[in-house]
């Protein structure tokens, strides 16, 4: 089997030398260009100077808490970021997602799952549904070829995941989109049943588009089923 070289840059922020080496090797073998740093300050410097395509971030760093690194990056960038953590509790996962992580993978993880999640997130960056060129729901607009989003005439800054959710809901305006349909379509089948990653990203998206996120007009919860965007 011939490996296809992707050449996109992936930064691994991990203070455990063995784990960093394994993950670097795994991603390099998958065709990416992976490098690692072992400190939060080094990660922030590397992100500012090299602009990697994706970051794998450990939370338990010796100098800066990984969540603080994540928040600092999110203040100026929507760089795709996956948290890798030894903390497996649901609250830890939700905290990371609310801080701006696009995904969360608890240690120990399988090599295949890690590569699949990296591929899924990077695929969101280049994904453009066809044949639409523009989607409009009330005062929400998407210019699909340019990947620009607007609410009430104001531009929206969206992560790749948030953009994917918005496109899927807008394309199906007036219909219920189930939890698993969103997980499968925006992430991939490996995420089926992972409702916390969906719930937190929907919450972040509501904060950006709703006048009152507690009483949403655009992304309406259908209890026990999924979400619906009124036509």
N, C-alpha and C positions, 0 to 999 in steps of 0.2 A: 504494500500500500504506500503510495507516494504522499508525503505530507505537503500540504499547501502552506506556503509561508505567508503569514498575515502581515507581519512587520509592524503591527501596532505596539505601542509602548505600554507596558504594565509595570506600575511601581508597587512593590510589596513592602509594607511597613510592619516589621516583625522583629522583636528583640530576641527571640529564641533562634539561635543560629541554625540548628538542625531543621526546624520548621521552615525557616526562610530558604534554606538550600533546597529542600524538597519541593516547595512550591515554585521556586524559580526554575528548577529543572523540569518540573511538570509542564509549566507554561511555555518554556522554551521548546520543549519537545512537541507541544501542540502548535507551534509555529509562530508564537509571539516573541517579542523582545522584552524579557523580564529582568528587572534589577531590583535590589532590595536595600533598604536602610533600616537601622535599628533604633532610631530615635524620632520623636515627634518633630523636634526642631529641624532635623535633617530632612524629614518628609516635607515640611512646609517649604523649605528652601528648594528641594528638588522639584516640587510641583510648580513653584514660581519660575524656575529657570528652564525646565525641560518640557512642561505642559504634557504630561503623559496622557494616554487615551483612557486609562482606567487605573484605579487605586484599590488594592486589597489592604485593608487597615485592621491591625490588631488593636484592641482597646487597652490592654494592660501594658503600657509603655513606661519605661523608667523615668522619663523626664516630664512629658505632658500626657495627661489622660487622653486616650484615643477619641473620646467624645468631644473634647475641646479642639482637637485637631480637625475633626469633622466639621464642627461649627465654624471654625475659622475659615476653612475652605469654602463652606457654603455661603459665607458673607460676600464672596466675590466670584464664585464659580459654581456651575452645575456639572462639574467633572464627575463622571460615573464612579461611584464608590461602593465597594462591597466590604462589609465588616466581617472579619474572621475573629471569632472570640471563643474562649474557653467557658464563657458564661452562657449557659444554655436555658436559663429561665425565660419565660415569656415576657416578663417585665423588662429584662435586659434587652431583648430583641426590639420591643416596642420603643424603648428609650433611644436606641440607635436609629431606628427608622424615623422617629419624630425629630431627631437631630439633623436628619437629612440624608441618611444612608439610603441607597437604592435597593440594597439587599443585605441579608444577614445569614451567615453560615456558621453554625456552632462547631467547635472542635470536639472530638475528631471528625473529620469529614472524609468522604470517599474522593479519590482523585477524579473519577469520572464526573461526579456531581459538581466539583469545583470548576472544571473546564466547561461543563454544560452551562453553569450560571454565568461565567465570564462571557461565553459566546452569546447567550441570550441577551445580556445587557448591552453588549457591543452591537448586536443586531438591531436593537431599538434605535440606535443613533442614525443608522442608514435607512431605516424602514420608512417607506412612503407608500401608503395605500393608493391604488389606482381604481377607477380612472378619474376620480374627483380632482379638481383643481382648487375648489373652495367649498367649505362647509360653513353653514350659518344656522345657528339656533338662537332665536331672539337677538340679544345683543352680544352674543359670543360668535366669533369668526375665526376660521382657520384658513390661512393661505398655505395650501399643502406643498406646492413645489418649492416654496421658500421656507417652509417650516416655521411660519410666523403665526402667532396667536394673539387675538385681541379681545378684550372684554370692555364693553361700553366705550369703544374707540381707543382704549389704552392698551399698549403692548404688554403681553404676559411673558415672564421668564419661567420657562418650564424645564424640568429635567426630562431626559428621554422617556422615563417611565410615565411621568405625568402627561406628556404629550401623547404617548400611546393610549393611555386611558381615555383621554379627551377625544381622540380620533374615534376610538371604538364606540364610546357612548354617543357621540354626535352622529356617527354613521347609522346608529340604531335608534335614533331619537323617536320617542313614542312607544318603544318596546322595552320589555324587561331584559336586561343583560345579566345572566346569572353570575354568581361568584366565580364558578369554575370556568365559565366562558371568558371572563376577564383575565383570570389567571393564566389560562391556556393561550389566549390570544396576545396578551401583552408581555407575559413572561414566557413560559412554555409548560408542557404537560407535567414536568417534574414539580411544579408548584401547586398542583391541584390539592385542595384542602388546606393550603397555607393562607388562612384568611387574615392573619394579623398583618402580613406584608401588604395585602390589598387594602385592609381597613385604614392603615396609617397613611398610605399614599392617597387614598380617596380624601382623607381628612386634610392633608396638605394641599391637595388640589382645590378643595372647597375654600380654604383660607384665601386662595388667590382669585377665585372667580365669584364667590357668593357675597352679596351685600351683608347677609346675616348667615354665617356658616351653621348656626344652631337650627336655622329654619331654611334649609337650602331650597332654591328655586330651580337650579340647574341639575344637580345630582341628587336625586331623591332615593332614599333607601326603601326598598321593598322587603319588609321583614321576612327572613327565612329564605329569600330567593336571590336577591342581588340588588341592582341599582337600575334606575330609569331616568333618562333625560327627557322631560316633556317636549313634545314636538312643537 
